[in-house]
Amino acid sequence: MKKDIQVFDNVLQLIGKTPLIKLNKMTEGFNGDFFAKVEAFNPGHSSKDRIALHIIEEAERKGILSPGDTIIETTSGNTGFSIAMVSIIKGYECILAVSSKSSADKIDMLKSMGAQVYVCPANVKADDPRSYYEVAKRLHNEIKGSVYINQYFNQLNADAHYHSTGPEIWEQTEGKITHLVACSGTGGTISGISKYLKEQNQDVKVIGVDAYGSVLKKYHETREFDDKEIYPYRIEGLGKNLIPTATDFDLIDKFVKVTDEESAHTAREISKTEGLFVGYTSGAAMQALKQLNEEGEFKAGDKVVVVFPDHGSRYMSKVYSDKWMEDQGFFDSKTQIAEKIQYIK
């Protein structure tokens, strides 16, 4: 009997259904069992594939997007890549306003995917006309037939994870999950997953990871925006200098802050111990897990899921570069990469 060819119609059909992988060496001696939701297995190598496809298809369904239209977005890199990928398949132009904090690798990837890229200064206020938020708004107003995704203030951001990532984690843990640890930037990932998990079991504890220099942790605790919390930091993809409405703070039980330096070293440690080549933000999430364990957050029998948002290939000029680490004052001989290389002349 002749069988049909096993084939996907396009790359978008590979989005989602990412694996849950047990963490072994990184969590040796910890209380509980620890699992990473490894979003680098998406075709665009990050969790942002989920929101790009969901938001664009909702815009199509509502008649907001038509073939040949232009999609505009603000991004630290990953969402932009995912939008560019979806735009290629669906026939849209793509314009991205990117923070200068984004790695050169990410910016080069965006250009490689055919996107028009505007690199905007990172260390300016959100309402500064040069900020990537304001540049995206200006371009949207100037370009006829454009749609501004606006992930920071788009409820569909969280909805994408409510409908996909949350159910996947619940099913993969057979409903035994006790804790979710995830970085919070736009807040869509953590809010969407949390909403689903807490509907299944209100006792699941959801812990957000924030950066020093960001306003999110204090806002969660006080519901007051304090611009004195804001100062430059290096980690991409978490923390904010504004309050994204895509974040549902009522669905997050607590926040923990991590440093740039420890997160960078922890990202490198993950690759060397677990064989998972993950990005800077994954290092931040794992660093938070370490700190939470030291604080006694977990007990024997707990089932803890940590979200690793993206792939290490996007940080070759940053956390996986010895020179960059040294330039930041992060250098540590224990995590040096170059020492493993020998040149034969």
N, C-alpha and C positions, 0 to 999 in steps of 0.2 A: 504494500500500500504506500503510495507516494505521500510524503509529509511536506507541509508548507515550510518555507524558509523561516527560521527563527530570526526575526529582524525588528528593529524599532523604526518607526516612520521618520523620526527626527530626534535630536538630542534632548528636546524638552520632555520626552517621555521617560527620561532617566532621572528626573527631579524627584527627590523624596526617597522614602524607604531606606534611609541610611542606617548603617549597623550600630548596634550597641556593643562596645568592646570592653571587656573586663580590664581594669587597671590592676597590675600586679606589683611590680617593683616600686612604683611611685607611692603606693599606699601600704607598703609593707609595715606592719606594726600599728596601723590605724585600726580603730574600732569600726566594724561594719564592713560591707562589701561595696565596692566602688566601680562605676561603669561610665565610660565616656560615650556620649552620642556624637559620633565623628562625622560632622557635616561636610568635611572635605571630600566625601564620597559622592556628593552631588556633582553633576557634570561641569558646573562652573566653579567647583571646589569650595563652595561656601553655603551657609544657610540662607544667604540672600537670594539664591535661585528660587526658593519657595515664594518669597514675597513678590519678586519681579513677575513671575508667571501669574500668580493669583491676581495681583493688582491690574496687570495689563489685560488679562482675560475678562475681568469684571468691567473694565472700561470699554472693552469691545462689546460685551453683552448689553451694556447700557447705551451703546451708540455714541460714546464719547470719542472713541478712536476709530479712524477710517484708514484704509491702506494709503501709504505715502505720508501720513502725518508724522510729526516730530515729537519724540518723547524726551522730556527734560527732567533731570534729577540732580539733587545734591548727594554727594557720596564721599566716604573715606576710601572707596575703591571697590569693595566687594559688591555692593548693590549695583554700582555702575557696570561692572563686568557682567553681572547677571542680566541687567536690562539690555545691555548691548547684545548679548547672546540671544535673548528672546526677540529683540528687534530685528536681528538678521533673519531669523526663521520666519517672522511674521511680516516683514517688509516695511519697517518703520525707520525713520532717521533717528539718531540718538545723539543728544548733547548732554554733557556731564560737567557740572561744576564740582571741582575736587579740592579738598583741603590740601594745602602745601605740606601738611604733616604726613600725608600718604606716601608710602615708599615709592621710589623710582620704579621698582618692579611693577607695582600696581598701575601706575600711570602709563608705562609702556604697554602693559597688557590691554588697557582700555583703548589705546591708539591702535593696537594690533587688531582689535575687534571692530574697527571702523568707526568708533565714536569720535565726535569732536569734543575736545577736552579743554576746559578753562581751569587753570590752576590758581586757586585763590589763597591769600594769606591766612594761616591758621590762627594766629594770635591777635585777632581783632574781635570786637564785640559782634554779637549775632546781628545787630541792626546796622552795622557798618556797611555802606554800599559795596565794599570790596569783599565782604564775607560770602562764602559760597551759598548761603541761604538767599542773600539779596541778589547776587549775580544770577542765580537760577530764576528768581521771580522776574527780574528785568528781562531776561531772554524770553521767558514765557509771554510777557506782555508785548514784546517786539515781534515775535515770530507767529505769524498766522497759522492756524491749524496745529498748534502745539498743545501738548498735555503735560502738566507738571505733576509728577508722581507724589512728591512731598512726603516722603516716608516718615518723617518725624511727627507729622500731624495727620496721618492717614490711618484710620481705624482698620483698614484692610490689611495693614502691616501685621497687626496682632491676629486678625482673622485667619491669615494664611497659616500661622502656627497652631491656632486653635483647631483648624480642620486637618492638619497633617502631622506636625511634629508631636503635639500633645498625644493624640491617639496612638502614634507609633510607640512612644515611650511607655504608655500605659500597657499596650499589648506586649511589648518586648520584655517588660518586667513582670508580666502576668498580674498587674495591679499591686505588686509588692513594694513599689517605690515609696520611700519615706521622706526623701529630701531631693530637691532639685537645686542645683547651683548653676547659675548662668550669668554671663556679663550683661550689663544693661547700658545700651547706648540710645538708640531710638526707643528701646523698651518693648518693641514688637515681639521679639522672640520670647522673652521671659513672661510677658503679660499673656500672650496667646497660649503658651504651654501651661502656665499656671491656671488660667481659667478652666481649661479642659481637665487638668488633673484634680483640681479642687472640686469640680462638679462630680468627679468619681469618688473622691475621698478628701473631705475638708481638712483632714489631719496632715496631709502632705505639706511639708515645710518648704517654702520657696525662698531662696536666698540670692539676692542680687549682688553682683560684683561691680564696684565703682573704682574710679581712679582718684588719687590725690590731685587736686586741681579742678575737680568736677563738683557740681552742685547737687547731684542726685541723692546721695546718702543723707545729707542734712535736710533736704527738702522732704524726704520720706519720713524723717523723724519729727520735723517741726511744721511741715506744710508751709514753710516760708522760703522764698528765694533769697539767697544770700550771695551777692556778687563778690563778697570778700573771700569766698571759698575758691574763686576762679584764679588759676594761674597756669602757665604752660606746662603740659606734660606730653610724654612721647607715645604712650600706648594708643594704637588706633582701634576704633570700633567699640569703645566703651567710654562711659562718662559723657557729660555735656555741660555747656556753658549757658544752657537754657533748659526749660522744662518741656519735654516732648509730650504732646497729648496722646501719643501712641502708647505711652506708659500708663498702666493702671496701677498706681502705687498701693491701692487697697488689696491687690492680689499678691503683693510681695511682703513676706514676713519680716525680713531684715536685710540690711546691706552690710557688706564688708569692703573696706578699701584696701587696695594693693599698690605697691610702688612700681615705678617704671623698671628699676633695676632688678628687683626680685622676680618680676614677671618675665623679663628677658632671659634671665638665667634658667628659670623654670621651664620656659619653652624649649630651650636647648636640652635640658635634662630629660624632658619627655621623649625627644627623638632618640636620645642615647640609651634610655632604659626601656621604653615601651615599644620602640621601633615605629612610633607614629610621628610623622613629619608634619607638625602643626604650626599655626601662626602665633603671633605675639599675644593676641587676645586669648588664645587657648592657654598660653603660659599664665596669663592673668587669672583665668578661671581655676587652673590647677594650683596656683599660689594661694588663692582664696581657700581652696580645699585644705591645704596644709595648715593655714592659720586657724580655720574652723576646727580642725582636729585637735590642734594644740589648745584651743579654748574649751575642749570637752563637748563640742556640739554633737558628736556622734556616739552611739553606743553599739555594743555587739548586736548583730542581727539587723541593723539598719541597711537599707538598700538605697544608695546615694547615686544619682545620675548627674554628671557634670557635662555641660554642652561645650564641645570644642568646635568653634564656629568656622574655621577656615584652614587652609593649607599653608605649609611653611614656605612653599616656592614664592610666595608673595612678599617674603621678608629677607630675601637673599642679600639685599644691600643694607639691611638693618640688623635684626637680632642674630642672623646667621653670618654676619660679617664681623670678623675679629677687629677690623679697623674701626667700624662704626661703634662697636662696643667700647673700644678703647677711647674713641673720641668723646663718648658720653661719660667717661669715667667709670664704666661698668666692667672693665677688663678683669678677668679672673683666669688664672692659668688652668684651673680645673675644668673650665668649660671652653678653653681655646680649641678652635677647629684646625687651624693651620698646622699645628704640631703633628698632625696625622699624615701630612703630605710630605713625600720625599721626591725630589727631582733628580733623575738619573741623567748625568751628562756624558 
